[in-house]
């Protein structure tokens, strides 16, 4: 009977993780460029007697998976709102530190020091992985290749725009496997080499992404789908709780049948 309970408990654990991911998706429904967490990527771990445990199959999750489906494009007319059309990502420096990461969030703004930031406060990096700093400007335009042109304050009327930098973008190759790391940012998944040593894969902007200015990509989370998942997970959770209660009852009945008369 313990195997029944163990199977149900393992399923309950997975359902709780599913519900956590679903809640996180719903909470980011209005976050520009957010990529939906995927909760259906499972694997199995086989535990054998050599490790001193009973032979069991235990479900495990390959964490970090996300949907690459493009979100809806919203026309804002704001020159600092940009989106990537098709495959690709902006390269950012997370505000809490760590290695550079990838993002689809394009609601840009400038700080007091002129640094280009996204809506979450992460620094937008240029093609050389340096923070992009913009001088004070009167007008700004961003080309499809990510080149930033401005009309500085005080410039003569009709003066040519100045190129002040390029927004770093990265379009992953087929062999690049992307995943969300523990801090919630997207990075290239490290792969072990022939010697079994895993090293961090650095992000190198390749400027292969197409940028559209004046548009903002919405989250690719489907609210209706996530709500249906919430209800389904709640019903499955209740079913597995009843399964554990049934295993307990069967164990109690079996123990009573094995008692000697008069004991």
N, C-alpha and C positions, 0 to 999 in steps of 0.2 A: 504493500500500500504506500510505502514511502516514495516509490517511483512515481506513483500517480500524483502525490503532493509535490514532488520535486519538479515534475513536468509542468504542473499548473503554476507553481511559483515562478519558474523560469519564464513562462508565458506572461504572467502578471508583470514581471520586471520589464519585459519588452514592450508591453502595452503602456506602462507608465512612461517609458522613454518616448514612445510614439506620441503620447499625449503632450509631453513636454515640447517635442518638435512642432506639433500642430499648434499649440498655444503660442510658440515663438513665431510661427508663420503668420498667425492672425494678428499678433501684436505689431508686425512689420508690414501690414497690409498697405499702409500709406507711405512707406519708406521708399523714396525713389531708387530705382535700380536694384532693389533687394532681390536676392535669388532664393527661391523656395527650398527649404530643407526637405530632403527626401527621406522617408522613414521606412521604406520597404526593402532596403538593401541588407539582406541577412546572409549569414554563413553558419557553419556548424563546427563545433569543437568536439572531437571524440576523446573522451577520457578513458584510459585503460588501466588494467591492474598493475602495470609496471610502475605507475605513479602512486600506487597504494590506494586507489579508489575503485569503486564499482564501474563497470563499463556503462557509460551514459553518452547520449547525444545532447549537447547543450547548445541552444541558439545563441548566436552572437551577431553584433551589428558592425558593419563596416562604416564607421562614423565619418562624417564630413561630406557625404554626398549631397548634391544640390541640383536643381533643375536649371538647364541652360536655355530654356525657352525665353524668347525675347518678350518683354513686357510691352504694354500699349504705349505709344508715343503721344505725348500731350504737348500741343503747340502753345508755348508761353510767351513768345516774342521777346523774352529776356535774353540778351546776348551772353550772359553768364550761365544760362541754362544750356547744357550740351548733352548729347546722347550719342551712343555708338550704334550705328546701323549695322546689324549682323553680328558676326563673331568678333570678339575682342574685349579688352578691358582697359580702364585707366590704371596707371601705376601710382600708388599712394604710399605715404609714410604714415602709419597709424599714429594717432595723437598720443597713445599710451606707450609708444616706443615699439621695439621689435623690428623684425626684418620687413622690408618693403613688401607690399601685398597688392592684390588686384581688386578692382571695384568697378561696378557699372553705375555708381551714383554720380550724377552730373549736375547737381544743384550747387554750383560753385559760388563762392563769394571771396572777397579780399579781406585780410586782417588789417589791423591798424598799421602794421609794418609792410603791407603790400603783398604778403604771402597769399597765394591762391589756395583756398581751402574748400573742401566739400561740405555738405550740410551737417556732417557728423564731426567736423573739426579736424579731419585728417588732411595732411599736407599733400597737395597735388605735385607730383614730381615731373621733371622735364625728361627729355630724351637721354640725358646723362645721369639720371637718378638723383638730381639735385632739386631742392624745393624751388618752385617757380615763383619768382618775385616780380610783381608788376609795378612800374612807376605810376604816379598819379595820372589819370587819363580822363579825357572828356568823352571819347567814344572808343568802343572796343569791338573787334570782330575776330572770329576764330574760323580758320579755313578747315576744309574736310580732312586735311592732313594733320591738323592740330596746331598749326602755326598761329600765334597770337599777335595781332596787329592792333596798335592803339594810336589815337590822336592825343598827344600829351596836352595837359592843361597849359595854355599860353601859346600853343602852336599857331603859326600863321594860318589864316583861312586858305583852304585849298592845298595845304602842305600834304605831302605823301605820308601815308601811315607808316609807323615804325614797327619793325618786327622785334618783339621783346622776348621771344622764347617759343618753345614748342611743347605742347602737352604730351608727355610720354604715354604711349599706348603699347599694349602687348596682345598679339593674336597667337594663341597657343597652336603648336603643331600637333599632328595626330598622336605622336608618342608622349606628349605632355599630359599627365594626369593631374587635374586640379581637384582640390578638396578644401573644405573649410577647416581651419585649424581651431584649436581650443579657444582662441581669442575671438572667433567668429569671422576672421578675415580669410579671403581666398588666396591660396598659395599653390605652388607646384609641389605635388606629393614627391617626397624623397624616395628614391628607388635604390636598393642595395646593388653594389657592383659585383663582379665575379668573385671577389674575395669575401662577400657577405657584409661589407662595410657600407652603412647608410650615411650619406652626406646630404647637406642642405643644398637644394637646387636654387641658384640665384635667378632672379627675374631680370632679364635684359630686354628693355623696350626695343621693339622691331618696327614700330610705326606702320603696321600693316592694317590698322583699323580705320574705318571711315567714320568721321565725326560729323554730326549735323548740329548746327547752332540754332538756338531758339526753341529747341525741343527738350522735353524731359521724359525719360523712360520711367514708367510706373513700375511698381512691384509686380512680379509675375505670379503672385499668389492668387489662387482662385478661392474666393471667400466661401462660396457655396460648397465647393468640394471639401474644404477644410472643416466646415460645420458638419457635413455628413460624416466625415472621418471621426469627429469628436463624438457624435452620437453612437457610431458603430463601435468605437473603442470602449465607450462606457458600457454598452451591452455585453461586449466580450469580457470586460473586467468582472461584471456581475456573474457571468456564466462560470468563469474560472474560480471565483470565490465559492460558488455552490459546489463546484467540482472538488475543491479541497474539503468542504464540509462532508460531502459524500464519502470521500476517502477516509475521513476520520470516523464516520459512522461504520463503514465496512471494517475498519481496523478494530473498532470496539466490539462489533458482533463476532468477528473471528476470534478475538481474545477470549470472549465469554464462552464460546463453543469449546475451546481447548482447556478450560478449567476442569479439574476433576470434580466429580459429584461430592458435595459436602464441603468443598473448599471455599 
